[in-house]
């Protein structure tokens, strides 16, 4: 066991790409006393990601994958990563699983930060499905006017149901090989207001909404609009969690990082130190 060096920086790997990662970065930049250096890793699915938020915490942003579990474990060792926060999208199942396995291989503390899922309430008409292919089947054979809010990467699946008229909203343009005979494209980034979402559903005469249970506030207005207008929802449920420590709060993630920093260390200095195993300050909970 080694003694703490007060000026040493703890290297934190944040697996990002979602609003949760941005919220965590804002919280960390408001903690000038927390001696960190951060690698913010983005998957590259957004073609032009914004730069990391400026502040007292040094942030290196990288874009691209790691090459599976082995590649991520090698990165953790080579870059002397002290702990990991997985703040990827709730549907980034492969990355979540890889992070759990790589953390176990390297003995690195791991926390998953994931926003609360949406839950149906009074007046909601939701049909839950397990994946995008099941959502296509749920549309049925009769032509409908369908609002797709599932991201650009899953749109190709709906080519199997060309009889429907689609309104597809994405942040970035859909891939060129997505060919839907009856589609209106809408590029926009949330948050969206309830009035705007109601207007959109009315103007396009939408009679079915298809969405992923991403959770959070930025995209929740469409569900309220659907409820008020009596529009049914096909809700794609989240993939199963790979397990491990989870929080739904950026503030709790910061508290967890403080806890990791305060634990005794073994082996190397805190610019890549290994921490003694011990009780984590954030309780495991369902996503």
C-alpha positions in Angstrom: 0.0 0.0 0.0 1.3 3.4 -0.9 0.7 6.8 0.6 -1.4 9.4 -1.1 0.3 12.2 -3.1 -1.8 15.3 -2.7 -0.9 16.6 -6.2 -1.4 13.3 -8.0 -4.2 13.1 -10.6 -6.5 10.1 -10.8 -7.1 9.0 -14.4 -10.9 8.5 -15.0 -12.2 6.9 -18.2 -15.7 8.1 -19.0 -17.4 6.1 -21.7 -19.7 8.7 -23.2 -21.9 9.6 -26.1 -25.2 10.3 -24.2 -26.7 13.1 -22.2 -25.6 11.3 -19.0 -21.9 11.8 -20.0 -22.5 15.5 -20.6 -24.3 15.9 -17.3 -21.3 14.2 -15.6 -18.8 16.4 -17.3 -20.7 19.5 -16.2 -20.7 18.2 -12.6 -17.0 17.4 -12.7 -16.0 20.8 -14.1 -17.8 22.2 -11.0 -15.4 20.3 -8.7 -12.1 22.1 -9.0 -10.8 20.4 -5.8 -11.2 16.9 -7.2 -7.8 15.9 -8.6 -8.7 14.2 -11.9 -7.7 13.9 -15.4 -10.4 12.5 -17.7 -10.4 10.6 -20.9 -13.9 11.0 -22.5 -14.3 8.2 -25.0 -17.1 8.5 -27.7 -18.2 5.6 -29.9 -18.2 7.8 -33.0 -21.8 7.2 -33.9 -22.4 11.0 -33.9 -20.4 12.3 -36.9 -19.5 15.7 -35.4 -19.5 15.4 -31.6 -19.2 18.6 -29.7 -15.9 19.3 -27.8 -15.8 18.5 -24.1 -16.9 21.2 -21.7 -14.1 23.5 -20.7 -13.2 23.8 -17.0 -10.5 23.0 -14.4 -10.6 19.3 -15.1 -8.3 18.3 -17.9 -10.2 16.3 -20.5 -8.9 14.3 -23.5 -11.6 13.4 -25.9 -11.1 10.3 -28.1 -13.5 8.9 -30.7 -13.8 5.3 -31.8 -14.0 1.8 -30.3 -11.4 -0.1 -28.4 -11.5 -3.5 -30.2 -13.7 -5.5 -27.8 -13.0 -6.5 -24.3 -9.3 -7.2 -24.8 -8.7 -3.8 -26.5 -10.5 -2.0 -23.7 -8.6 -3.9 -21.0 -5.3 -3.1 -22.8 -6.3 0.6 -22.9 -7.0 0.6 -19.2 -3.6 -0.9 -18.4 -1.6 1.1 -20.9 -3.2 4.4 -19.9 -3.1 3.6 -16.2 -6.8 4.2 -15.8 -7.8 4.2 -12.1 -11.6 3.9 -12.5 -14.3 3.9 -15.2 -17.7 5.5 -15.5 -19.9 4.0 -18.2 -22.2 6.9 -19.2 -23.1 5.5 -22.6 -26.6 5.4 -24.0 -29.0 3.0 -22.2 -29.2 0.9 -25.4 -25.4 0.6 -25.8 -25.5 -3.0 -24.6 -22.3 -4.2 -26.2 -20.3 -1.4 -24.6 -21.9 -2.0 -21.2 -21.0 -5.7 -21.3 -17.5 -5.0 -22.5 -16.9 -2.5 -19.7 -18.0 -5.0 -17.1 -15.7 -7.7 -18.4 -12.7 -5.4 -18.9 -13.1 -3.9 -15.4 -13.2 -7.4 -14.0 -10.1 -8.4 -16.0 -8.1 -5.4 -14.8 -9.5 -5.0 -11.3 -10.7 -1.5 -12.1 -13.6 0.1 -10.2 -16.6 0.6 -12.6 -19.8 2.6 -12.2 -22.6 2.8 -14.7 -24.4 6.1 -14.9 -27.8 5.7 -16.6 -30.8 7.9 -16.6 -34.1 6.5 -15.2 -36.3 4.7 -17.7 -39.7 6.0 -18.7 -42.8 4.4 -17.1 -46.3 4.4 -18.5 -48.9 6.3 -16.5 -52.6 6.8 -16.6 -53.8 7.5 -20.1 -50.8 6.1 -21.8 -51.3 3.4 -24.4 -48.0 1.6 -24.7 -47.1 -1.7 -26.3 -43.8 -3.0 -25.1 -41.5 -4.8 -27.5 -38.0 -6.3 -26.9 -36.2 -4.9 -30.0 -36.5 -3.0 -33.2 -37.5 -6.0 -35.3 -40.3 -6.7 -32.9 -41.4 -3.0 -33.3 -41.6 -3.5 -37.1 -43.9 -6.5 -36.5 -46.0 -4.5 -34.0 -46.9 -2.0 -36.8 -49.2 -4.5 -38.3 -50.2 -5.1 -42.0 -52.6 -2.2 -42.5 -51.0 1.1 -43.5 -50.4 3.6 -40.7 -48.8 7.0 -40.2 -45.8 6.2 -38.0 -43.5 8.6 -36.1 -40.1 7.0 -35.7 -37.9 8.4 -32.9 -35.4 5.6 -32.6 -32.2 7.1 -34.1 -30.8 6.8 -37.6 -29.0 3.5 -37.0 -32.1 1.4 -36.7 -34.2 2.8 -39.5 -33.2 0.2 -42.1 -35.3 -2.4 -40.2 -38.5 -0.6 -41.3 -37.8 -1.2 -44.9 -39.5 -4.6 -44.2 -42.8 -2.7 -43.7 -42.9 -0.3 -46.7 -46.7 0.1 -46.6 -46.6 2.6 -43.8 -46.0 6.4 -44.1 -43.2 7.4 -41.8 -42.0 10.5 -40.2 -38.4 9.8 -39.1 -36.8 12.3 -36.7 -33.0 12.0 -36.3 -30.2 14.2 -35.1 -28.1 13.4 -38.2 -29.0 12.3 -41.7 -30.0 8.7 -42.2 -27.6 6.4 -44.0 -27.9 6.4 -47.8 -29.0 2.8 -48.0 -32.2 3.4 -45.9 -34.9 3.5 -48.6 -38.4 4.0 -47.4 -41.0 4.7 -50.1 -43.2 6.9 -48.0 -41.1 8.9 -45.6 -40.7 12.5 -44.4 -37.3 13.2 -42.9 -36.9 15.6 -39.9 -33.5 16.4 -38.5 -33.7 18.0 -35.0 -32.1 17.8 -31.6 -34.0 17.9 -28.4 -35.2 19.0 -25.9 -38.6 19.4 -27.5 -41.5 21.2 -26.0 -44.9 19.7 -25.4 -46.6 22.2 -27.7 -44.1 21.5 -30.5 -44.6 17.7 -30.2 -48.4 18.0 -30.2 -48.2 20.2 -33.3 -45.9 17.7 -35.0 -48.2 14.8 -34.3 -51.3 16.7 -35.5 -49.7 18.2 -38.7 -48.4 14.8 -39.8 -51.6 13.0 -38.7 -49.6 10.5 -36.7 -51.5 7.5 -35.5 -48.5 5.5 -34.0 -45.3 6.5 -32.2 -42.3 4.2 -32.1 -39.5 5.0 -29.7 -36.8 3.5 -27.5 -37.1 3.7 -23.7 -34.1 6.0 -23.5 -35.5 7.8 -20.5 -34.6 11.3 -19.4 -36.3 14.7 -19.8 -35.1 15.9 -23.2 -37.3 13.6 -25.3 -40.2 12.9 -22.8 -42.5 15.5 -24.3 -43.4 13.3 -27.3 -44.9 10.7 -24.8 -47.0 13.4 -23.1 -48.2 14.6 -26.5 -49.1 11.1 -27.6 -51.0 10.6 -24.3 -53.0 13.8 -24.8 -53.8 13.0 -28.4 -54.6 9.4 -27.9 -51.7 8.2 -30.0 -50.6 4.6 -29.1 -46.9 4.0 -28.5 -44.7 1.1 -29.4 -42.0 1.2 -26.7 -38.8 -0.7 -27.3 -37.6 -1.8 -23.9 -34.0 -1.5 -22.8 -31.6 -4.4 -23.2 -30.9 -6.4 -20.0 -28.2 -4.8 -17.7 -24.9 -6.7 -17.5 -24.9 -6.0 -13.8 -22.6 -4.1 -11.6 -22.8 -0.8 -9.7 -25.3 1.6 -11.1 -26.5 5.2 -10.3 -29.0 7.5 -12.0 -27.4 10.7 -10.7 -24.4 12.6 -11.9 -24.0 14.0 -8.3 -23.8 10.4 -7.0 -21.3 9.6 -9.7 -19.1 12.5 -8.5 -19.5 11.2 -4.9 -18.4 7.7 -6.0 -15.3 9.2 -7.7 -14.5 11.0 -4.5 -14.8 7.7 -2.7 -12.5 6.0 -5.1 -9.9 8.7 -4.7 -10.1 8.5 -0.9 -9.4 4.8 -0.8 -5.9 3.4 -0.1 -3.9 2.6 -3.2 -1.6 -0.3 -4.1 1.1 -0.5 -6.7 1.3 2.7 -8.7 0.6 6.4 -8.2 -2.8 7.9 -8.7 -2.1 9.0 -12.2 -3.1 5.5 -12.9 -3.2 3.9 -9.4 -4.9 0.7 -8.5 -7.3 1.1 -5.5 -7.8 -1.3 -2.7 -11.2 -3.1 -3.0 -13.8 -1.9 -0.6 -17.4 -0.9 -0.2 -18.7 1.4 -2.9 -20.6 4.5 -1.8 -23.3 4.1 -4.4 -25.9 1.3 -4.1 -26.8 -0.9 -7.0 -30.2 -0.3 -8.4 -32.2 -1.2 -11.4 -32.1 1.0 -14.5 
